[in-house]
Amino acid sequence: MNPLPEFPEEEARYRALQELDPRTAGALEVLVAGLHDESWRVRHVAAEALKRLPSSGSVAERLIRVLDERGQTGARNAAAEALAGLGGAALGPLVRLLAHPDPDQRKFAADILGQLGLRAAEQPLVEALGDPDLNVRVAVSEALGRVGGDGAALALQGLLADPEPLLRLSALEGLTLLRRPPPLPVVLALLEDARLQRSAFRVLGLVPQVVATERICQGLASPLRSVREAALGALGTQTSVAETVRRGEIEAVVRAALRRLPDAAARLAQALEADDVTVRAGALVAVAALGEASLAVPVAEAAREDRLLREVLHTLGRLGPEGGRALLAHMADLSLPARAAAVESLVDLVDASSVTALCALLEWAEEDLRALVVRALGRTGSPEAVRPLVDLLVDRTLAGAATRALGVLAGSCRTAVLDVLEDAVMRRATPAAVAALARVGGAPALPVLRLLARDVEPPWRAAAVAAAGEVDGLAGRELSRAALADEAAPVRVAGVRAMGRMGGAEAGALLRPALHDEDPSVRLAAVEAVGECGAVERAADLEALVRHPDGALAVAAVRALARLGLAGPRVLREAAGHPDAEVVKAALSAGAMSARGVELALSLLGHARWDVRAAAARVLGDSGGPECLDAARRALEAESDALARQTLSDAVERLSRR
Amino acid sequence: MPRFDDSRPEMTVEEFRLLRDHVYSHCGILVHEDMKFVMERRLWPRLEALGLPDFGAYHRYLRYDAQRHAELEAAVESLTTHETYFFREPSQLKAFCDELLPLLEKRNARTRRLRLWSAGCSSGEEAYTLAMLLKDSRRFDDWDVEVYGTDISRRVLALARRAEYGPSALRATSADLLERFFVPAGNNRVRVRDEVRAWVSFGHHNLLDETGSQLVPRMDVVFCRNVMIYFDQAARRRVLRIVRDRLVPGGYLLLGHSENLLNLGADFELVHLRGDLVYRRPELPGLLGGEGR
C-alpha cells in the first residue's frame, strides 16, 4: 500500500487528496491510505475521491479488503461509505461478502447493499435471511426494505411470525418502507405487542379500510401519549393513501371516536405541536373530522411545514365561518406560512361579516396574499365589498384579481357593482374599471366604451377596444378595426386580440399588417389571432415564422397553423428541427393526431430533452399503432428520466392493447 | 349576465418539472418532487397578477417575455418561505455568545473590528438578533462592528430595512429583550431600536453568485441557517465554496440545527463547542494552530 505523502497538517493532507488526479498511477492506494487517516475530513475526502476512480470493479474489491481490517473502525466505515457510492460495480463483491465467515463482514455487506438500493440484490438478500447470526438477519431485513420487490415483501412478511421480536420489528419497518402492508389480521395481532406497537401502527396506516381506521381510533383513546401519537401518525398516512371517496368514511369514524373523548381538542392541540410530522398530519385529519374551530390558529401554524400545506387547507376549510372568524381575528399574530394558508382558506370561509376584517388585512398583508384577500372579498356576497374592490383596480398587480372578484360579487349585488364601476370610469380612476364595467354591465355599457375608444390616453383606448368585443360583436369589430391603425402598440395589440376573438370574413386581410408590425408584441398577438379566428389565407405568413429564431413567435406560429388545420409535413419537420425545445413540443402537439405526427414522435424518442421525449411518448400513446410498440419499448428501456419513463410506460401499455 | 369563474388552474406534473428546472437553473434552489402542491399554491398569485390562464403559459412567460427576468425573481420570492423570528435556535445563540464571542474578542483585539454575515437573512430577524447579542455582551461597545444581512429576495430586504415586526417574529423574544431592543410602532408591532440598526446593513445577493459575492467583505462569522435546505448537493457545494472564500482563515460557519456538511466534501473543520457543533475555515497550514480544536 502506498503511504499517504507526509504532511503534518491535517489541512495539507486534506488538500493533497482533494487535488489528487484519479488517473495518476497508484491513486487507488493513496486514497486507501487516506481512508485510514486520523481525521474524519481526510477519510471523507478519500471516500469521495474513490467513487470517482476509473475501473470501479477493482476499487470495489480493494474496499472490500479494507472492510476486513479489524480494529480500523474509521477506515472500515469510510470504505463502506465509498462502496455505497460505487453503484452497480459494488454489487457482485458485496453479494459475495454475504457469505464471509465473519458475521461483521456479512452485516457490512447487508447494510451497504441496502444503501445501494439495487433491485438486483433482492434475491441474494432473501437468501441471506437464513443467516445463523441474528444481527446479520436484522441487517438483511432492513436492507430488503430498501431494495424493494415482490420477493422482498414476501420474505419480510414471513419474518412477522419469527419468534425474535427484533426481526419482527425490522420486518414491519421494511414493509412500511416498501408500502406493502401485510394482511390486516396479521397487523392487528402485532398491535397487541407493546414492543411492536409503533411500527405496527405505521404499517396499519397503509391499509385504506375503515376497519383499520376503527383500530387506529382505539389508539387515539389510549392514555399513553406515545400510543396516541403512533395512532395519529397512522391516521395521517391512511388519509394520504386512501382514495378521495374513502376520506368521508374515515372522517366519520374518527369523528365518532373523538366525540367520545372529553379532552379531544386539548389532545389534538398538543399533537399539532409534535416533532413528528406524520403525527401532525394525523392531528390535522382528526381536527377536520371533529370540525373544531377553536383549533383554527394551531392548524394554520402547521403550515410552517410545507409538506402539510394540503392537509392544513383541507382542515381549515372544514372549520366553517367560525374558524374563518378565528383566523381573521389572529391574522397579525400568525407566522407568514400560517397567514398564507389562513388567507387561502378564507376564500371558502368568508361571509358578509368578513368585509371589514378583510379590508384591514389588505392594508398590511404581504403582496402575494393580497391577491387571495381580493378573491375572498369577491366571495363575501356583500355590497360593502364593492367599493374596496373598485379602489383596487388602480393597483396594477391586483387589477385583474379585483376585476374577477367584482364579477363574482355581481352575482349577488349587481346594481351596487355597476353603480360604483360607472362612477370609477367617469372619474377616470383606472382603465381596469372599463373591463370590469363591460363584463358586469353588458351591452348598455357600449356608449361609454365608444367614447373611451377615442380617448387621448392609449391605456383607456386599449381597455375600451378590448371590452367592446365582449359586449357587442358589431361595435367591437368596428372599434378593433380602427385600433389596428392606432399609433400606440398596446392599442394595436388590443385591436388584434379583439379581432382574433370576433373573427369575420375580413379578419385575415385586416390582420396582415399586424403580422409585419414593427412591434414584436403586436406581431405575436397577430399570430395568435390568425389561429383563433381561422384566417386560413394567412397560412403562408405563419409558415414563414415557424423558422423564426424567436421561440415565442415560432411556437405561436406552429400552434396557430395547427388550429387552422394546416400544420403539414413541412411545417412539422421545420418546427421539429428548431433549436428551441418549446417549438419542437409545439410541433408534436400540432401533429398529434396525424400519421406524420406519429412518425415525428418516433424520431424524437431519443431527443436530448426529457420533456420532448415525454411529449413524443404521449403522441405515440394517443395516436400510434401497434407498429410503434417495439420502438416505444426500446425507448422505455433506455429512458433514465422518471417522468419521461412514466409517460413511455403508459404509451407502451396503451399500444399493447391495440 | 355571464357567470364569473374564479377557479384556479391545476399544475400538471410536466409543468411542475419545467418550472422547477427553470428556477433551479436560475438560482440553484431545488423544489423537491413532493412539493408540487406547494409550488402550485405559491405561484398561483403570479398567474393571477399576469392574467395568465395556466402554468404552461406561465412557463412560456418565464421563457420568452420581455419581463421574464423580473418575473423569475418574483417566482423565486414566492417559492422561498421567509419564516423566521428573533432569537431562533437559542442553544446555538448561547454557544455563540458564551464561547465564540470571547474567542473573537481576543482574536480581533488588535483591529477592534468584527464582521458577521447573516447569509439568507430573510426579513432581517437573524441579523438584528446577532447585533442585539453583540450589544448585550458589552464586549464590542467601541469596536467597528458590522452585521451584514443578504438575501436573494428584494421584497424581504425591504422589510428588513424597515425593521418593523409583529408578534409572530417575536415569539421567542423575552419581555426583557423586547423592552431593551425594540420600540412600539403601533398596530401591535414594534421597531428595532436605532442603536441596533446602526450595526446592521443589508444587501441583495444570490448565494450561488461567485462574482456578486466579491462585494461581501471578509467575515469573522457566517450564519447560514436553514438556507442549505433549499439547495441540492451540487449547489450546496458551490455555496460552501463561496462562504469559505468570504471567511477569514479561522472564521466560523454556523448552520441550522438540522443541517450539516456530511457528504459535501466540505473545506471546513468541525469544532466541538460545549453547547454546539460549528464549522471553521482552517487556518493556513503552518500558521496558527487555532483554538477549540
Interface residues (C-beta under 8 A of the other chain):
Chain A: E9 E10 E11 A12 Y14 R15 Q18 W40 R41 H44 V45 E48 R304 D306 R307 L309 R310 L313 A332 D333 L334 S335 L336 P337 A338 R339 A340 E344 W364 E367 D368 L369 A371 L372 R375 G378 R379 T397 L398 G400 A401 R404 A405 G407 V408 A410 G411 R414 R439 V440 G442 D550 G551 A552 V555 E582 W610 D611 A614 L643
Chain B: M1 P2 R3 F4 D6 V13 E14 R17 L18 D34 M35 F37 V38 R41 R42 P45 R46 E48 A49 L50 G51 R60 R63 Y64 D65 S78 T81 H82 E83 Y85 R155 G166 P167 S168 N187 N188 R189 G265 A266 D267 E269 L270 P282 E283 L284 P285 G286
